[in-house]
Amino acid sequence: MRNPRNEPLADHDIAEASGAGNGPERRCVLSGGNAGRDEMLRLAVSPDGDVLPDALAKAPGRGAWIGVDRAALTEALANGKLKGALARAFKSGRLTIPDELPELAEKALIRAFLDRLGLEMRTGRLILGSDRIANEARMGKVAALYHAADASDDGSRKLDQAFRVGSDAEGTGLAGIRLPLDRAALSVALGRDNVVHLALADRASAERVSTPLRRLLHFLGGQEAAVTDGTPDSRHAATAN
C-alpha cells in the first residue's frame, strides 16, 4: 500500500510548488509575458555593473526576470534587444552584459540544481542505486524519480514501473523525469560512481528540488539532451496527470 507521506508530485503539484500556479508571478523583460517566478531566471547587477545570472533569485538589489529560453536569450543579446530591456529594467545605461551570458546562465542553473540535490543527499533523502530505488519505489517510499540523460530506456522503464506500483498509479503516465545531465555530470556532482538513476524519499524534498529543476528545464527550452556531451535523447519526461 502506498505511504501517503511520500505521494509523488503530479503536474499541478509541481507547478504549485514552484510558483507556476497560484504563486507569485514575474514579468519577462524580453517577451513581456508573465510566468511563475520559479520558472524564470533572475538577472542581477554586480557592484562593478556586470549583469550576471542570479540562479537562486536571492541577490540583493533590483533584478530583471527572463522567461525565455537560451536560444531566445542568445538572439536578444546579439541584436541588442537585451541591452535595451535591461537598461529600462535597471534604469541605468552603465551596464556590462557579458557575451557569454547565456552560457553563464545555463551553468548557474545547473549548479543550483546540483547543489540542491547535494543538500538532499547530505540529509539522507536522496536515494541512489537501481536496486535500492526499485525496492523503495515498490513500497511507496519514493516521491520523485529521475533518470540521467544517457540512462538506458530498459532500466528507466523498470524503475518507472516500480514507481507506479508503489504510487498506486498503474496504468497512468507516471514516470521518472529525464534530466538534462548525463551520468558523468551527476556522478561528479554527487561524489558517487555511476549515478544513472536517483530518487527522493519524501514530498518536501521533491518540492525543494522542483524549483531549480523547472528553471533549468525552462531555460533549456525543454531540451532533453546531456549538457555535457550533447548526446540527444528523445524520451519525454512524464508525470502523473
C-alpha positions in Angstrom: 0.0 0.0 0.0 1.2 3.5 -0.8 2.5 5.6 2.0 0.6 8.9 1.7 3.6 10.8 3.2 5.5 10.0 0.0 2.8 10.6 -2.6 4.5 11.6 -5.8 4.2 15.0 -7.2 1.7 15.4 -10.1 2.0 18.2 -12.7 -0.3 20.6 -10.8 1.7 19.9 -7.6 5.0 20.7 -9.2 3.6 23.9 -10.7 2.1 24.9 -7.4 5.4 24.1 -5.5 7.4 26.2 -8.0 5.1 29.2 -8.1 3.8 28.4 -11.6 0.2 28.0 -10.4 -1.3 30.5 -8.0 2.2 31.5 -6.7 3.9 34.8 -7.4 4.5 35.8 -11.0 7.1 38.0 -12.6 7.2 39.8 -16.0 9.8 38.8 -18.5 11.7 41.9 -19.6 12.2 40.5 -23.1 8.8 38.9 -24.0 6.6 41.0 -21.7 4.8 37.8 -20.7 4.1 36.8 -17.1 5.0 33.4 -15.5 5.7 31.9 -12.1 9.0 33.3 -10.7 10.3 29.8 -10.1 10.2 29.1 -13.9 12.2 32.2 -14.7 15.8 33.3 -14.5 16.6 36.4 -12.5 19.5 38.7 -13.6 21.2 41.0 -11.2 23.9 43.6 -11.4 27.2 43.2 -9.6 28.8 46.2 -7.8 31.0 46.6 -10.9 28.0 46.9 -13.2 28.2 43.4 -14.7 24.9 41.7 -15.5 25.1 38.2 -14.1 22.6 35.3 -13.6 21.1 35.0 -10.1 20.1 31.4 -10.3 18.8 31.3 -6.7 16.9 34.6 -7.1 18.4 35.9 -3.8 20.9 38.5 -4.8 20.3 41.9 -3.2 19.1 44.9 -5.2 17.0 45.3 -8.3 16.6 42.3 -10.5 15.3 41.7 -14.0 13.5 38.5 -14.9 14.0 36.5 -18.0 11.3 34.0 -19.1 12.7 33.0 -22.5 14.9 30.0 -23.3 18.6 30.1 -24.0 18.2 30.4 -27.8 16.0 33.4 -27.4 18.3 35.0 -24.9 21.3 34.5 -27.2 19.4 36.1 -30.1 18.3 39.1 -27.9 21.9 39.5 -26.8 23.1 39.6 -30.4 20.5 42.0 -31.8 20.7 44.5 -28.9 17.2 43.8 -27.6 18.5 42.5 -24.3 20.6 45.6 -23.7 17.7 47.9 -24.2 15.4 45.8 -22.0 17.9 45.7 -19.2 18.6 49.4 -19.4 14.9 50.1 -18.9 14.6 47.4 -16.1 17.7 48.6 -14.1 17.1 52.3 -15.1 20.8 52.6 -15.9 22.8 52.9 -19.1 26.0 51.8 -17.4 25.7 48.1 -17.7 28.1 45.4 -18.9 26.5 42.4 -20.4 29.0 39.5 -20.9 29.0 38.0 -24.3 28.9 34.6 -22.6 25.8 35.4 -20.5 23.7 32.5 -21.9 26.4 30.1 -21.1 26.9 31.6 -17.6 23.2 31.4 -17.0 23.0 27.7 -18.0 26.0 26.8 -15.8 24.5 28.7 -12.9 21.1 27.0 -13.2 22.8 23.6 -13.4 24.9 24.4 -10.4 21.8 25.5 -8.4 20.0 22.2 -9.3 23.0 20.0 -8.4 23.7 21.9 -5.2 20.1 21.2 -4.1 20.5 17.5 -4.9 23.7 17.5 -2.8 21.9 19.0 0.1 19.2 16.4 -0.1 21.8 13.7 -0.2 23.5 15.0 2.9 20.3 14.9 4.8 19.7 11.3 3.7 16.7 12.0 1.4 18.4 11.2 -1.9 18.2 7.5 -2.9 20.8 6.1 -5.3 21.3 2.7 -6.9 18.8 1.0 -9.2 18.1 -1.9 -6.8 17.5 0.3 -3.8 15.4 2.7 -5.8 13.3 -0.2 -7.1 12.7 -1.6 -3.6 11.9 1.8 -2.1 9.6 2.7 -5.0 7.6 -0.5 -4.8 7.0 0.2 -1.1 5.7 3.6 -1.8 8.7 5.4 -0.4 9.7 7.4 -3.4 8.2 10.8 -4.0 10.2 11.7 -7.2 12.2 9.7 -9.6 14.9 11.0 -12.1 17.0 9.4 -14.8 20.3 10.6 -16.3 20.1 11.8 -19.9 22.0 8.8 -21.0 20.2 6.2 -18.9 19.0 3.2 -20.9 15.4 3.0 -21.8 15.1 -0.5 -20.4 16.5 0.4 -17.0 14.4 3.5 -16.8 11.2 1.6 -17.7 11.7 -0.9 -15.0 12.1 1.8 -12.3 9.2 3.7 -13.8 7.0 0.6 -13.4 8.2 0.2 -9.8 7.4 3.8 -9.1 3.8 3.4 -10.5 3.2 0.2 -8.5 4.3 1.9 -5.2 2.3 5.0 -6.0 -0.9 3.1 -6.8 -0.6 4.6 -10.3 -0.5 1.6 -12.6 -2.0 2.4 -15.9 -1.1 6.0 -15.7 1.7 8.0 -17.3 3.6 8.4 -14.1 7.3 8.1 -14.8 10.7 9.5 -13.8 11.9 12.7 -15.2 14.7 12.6 -17.7 17.3 15.1 -16.6 19.4 17.3 -18.9 22.5 15.9 -17.4 24.4 12.7 -18.1 25.7 10.1 -15.6 29.2 11.6 -15.7 27.9 15.0 -14.6 25.7 13.6 -11.9 28.4 11.3 -10.6 31.0 14.1 -10.3 28.5 16.5 -8.7 27.3 14.0 -6.1 30.7 12.4 -5.5 29.5 8.9 -6.3 30.2 6.4 -9.0 27.9 5.8 -12.0 24.9 7.8 -10.9 22.3 6.8 -13.5 19.1 6.9 -11.6 18.2 8.8 -8.4 15.1 9.3 -6.3 13.8 11.5 -3.5 12.3 9.9 -0.4 9.7 12.5 0.5 7.4 15.1 -0.9 9.1 18.1 0.8 12.4 17.1 -0.8 10.8 16.7 -4.2 9.2 20.2 -3.9 12.6 21.7 -3.0 14.3 20.2 -6.0 11.5 21.0 -8.3 12.2 24.8 -8.3 15.8 24.7 -9.6 14.9 21.9 -12.0 12.0 23.7 -13.5 14.1 26.8 -14.0 16.8 24.8 -15.7 14.4 22.9 -18.0 12.6 26.0 -18.9 15.8 27.8 -19.8 16.9 24.9 -21.9 13.7 25.1 -23.8 12.5 21.7 -22.9 15.6 20.0 -24.5 16.3 16.6 -23.0 19.9 16.1 -24.0 23.0 15.7 -21.9 24.5 19.1 -21.5 28.0 17.7 -21.0 28.3 16.0 -24.4 25.2 17.0 -26.4 24.0 13.4 -26.8 20.4 13.7 -27.8 17.6 11.8 -26.1 14.0 11.7 -27.3 12.4 10.1 -24.3 9.8 12.5 -22.9 9.7 13.0 -19.1 6.2 12.2 -17.8 4.5 12.9 -14.5 1.1 12.0 -13.2 -1.9 13.6 -14.9 
